[in-house]
Amino acid sequence: MSRTGRSVGPPTAIHPAAVVSNAASLKGTQPVSVSANSIIQPRARLISTHGPITIGERCIIAERAVLGLQSQAIVDGSGVVLGNGVVIESGATVQGSLEEGSLVEVGAVVGKGSVVGKVG
């Protein structure tokens, strides 16, 4: 907590055209970046303790979804990166990277170091 009594969160860069619910949780020390027209719904958790989080344009992070590395960052230090148009459904956990247009369904887990997207 800061001297004002408010929690100190991660350094953030949130585009003015993005919507981040005041009931979403952003915690950690690494940067969090949210691009234009992306939506972070209530009770979503972004945890940047072990690596940065970068969210592309037109992404939807649903309620109770969790983004962030739960343990020490992978060697390249890239953290969690979401391409444009990614949807993370309710209760899903993402610790890897998702390429443009990816969908992570309800309750699914994308593990640390994973890259999900188009093949070829």
C-alpha positions, -999 to +999 in steps of 0.1 A: +000+000+000+011+035-006+011+063+020-024+074+007-038+040+017-044+028-019-029-003-034+000+004-058-004-016-090+018-024-119+029+003-144+001+004-169-005+018-204-042+016-212-054+030-245-083+056-240-105+034-262-100+003-240-125-006-212-111-020-180-137-027-153-130-011-119-138-046-105-109-061-125-076-068-106-042-056-119-014-067-096+024-070-100+055-050-108+060-056-145+042-034-172+007-041-183-004-027-217-040-028-230-046-017-266-075+000-283-110-015-282-101-042-257-123-051-228-113-064-194-144-076-176-152-075-138-132-100-117-106-107-144-071-108-129-040-096-146-009-106-126+024-091-138+046-102-109+068-125-130+066-109-165+049-082-185+014-085-200+006-071-234-030-072-248-036-064-284-065-046-300-101-058-299-094-085-272-120-096-246-109-109-212-139-124-195-149-125-158-127-147-136-101-151-163-065-150-151-036-136-172+000-138-160+029-160-151+023-178-118+060-185-113+094-171-125+093-158-161+106-179-190+141-173-201+132-148-229+112-127-204+084-121-229+056-127-203+021-129-216+013-115-251-021-115-267-024-107-304-053-087-318-089-101-316-081-127-288-109-139-266-103-154-231-135-169-218-146-170-181-123-189-157-095-195-182-059-191-173-033-178-197+005-179-189+017-181-225+012-162-258-018-162-281-017-152-317-043-131-335-078-144-334-072-171-308-100-183-284-094-198-250-125-216-238-141-216-204-118-230-177-089-239-202-053-234-192-025-221-216+007-229-198+039-209-194+060-208-226+031-219-248+023-202-281-012-207-294-023-197-329-021-205-365+002-233-377+023-230-407 
